[in-house]
Amino acid sequence: EAAGCCGGGCGWPCDMCEVMALQELSLLSEEQVLFVAGGSYIYLPSYFVAVDHETKAVVLAIRGTISLHDIISDLTARTITVSLPTMPEPFEVHRGMWQCAENVKADVERRGLLDQAFSRFPGYGLVLVGHSLGAGTASLLSLLLHPKYPTLRCLAYAPPAALVSATAAAFAQPFVTSVVLGSDVISRVTYRSVEALLRRLLRVLERCKCPKWRVIGAACCATPLDTLLSEETALLPESAVLEVPVAAARESTGLLAGTLT
């Protein structure tokens, strides 16, 4: 399914261009691509449904961050507590990505995409795939779909860290596989680590006798800090600086991801 457009060469993210790009990059045939949801919205990332005859699987793939809407979903980082009938106890999740998972599930069910796919391809299994934002969404979506599709598998490439609490992670371990390349920061940064980084940054700024505009300018121009912090602009001693509460830092800077609600 795809709405018509100029024919594929417009350079705009219309549905037909999304389908053509998907087929070229994935080497999927037109018959294998069952549905493409091209545009992304707040708490509803792009996704597509395809069929892989070689592995006998219906594949639901969710795209990573590509738009401002997706960035808002990423930065809604405060955790919320949710419950599922299949889980022994409530657990915490990344609020933005949980809403993404719920909305993808609702959209897929409203369109009847999986029911139609399995009626056409009986005996096939369900595989969820995603990268970055898509990986987090796919992982949480697998928790939501697992009661109906107990044999599903999820492949999460570079998923965000601290996506769920330990109980949910242990429950999902048999059917969710995370793949992380090297020291990818997205799969390691957490809400608390961002708080700690913010606290350290503010403390260094308070200790530095160099004007703040020069510090920020040096960062923008990739000037080495050892060049900036000469003897004349050395840091003040730790004892000369008061501790900055994280809550106050959030209010004064507005830079912390968790401020989005």
Secondary structure, 3 states (H helix, E strand, C coil): CCCCCCCCCCCCCCHHHHHHHHHHHHCCCCCCEEEEECCCECCECCEEEEEECCCCEEEEEECCCCCHHHHHHHHCCCEEEECCCCCCCCEEEEHHHHHHHHHHHHHHHHHCHHHHHHHHCCCCEEEEEEECHHHHHHHHHHHHHCCCCCCCEEEEECCCCCCECHHHHHHHCCCEEEECCCCCHHHCCCHHHHHHHHHHHHHHHHHECCCHHHHHHHHHCCCCHHHHCCHHHCECCHHHCCCCCHHHHHHHHCCCHHHCC
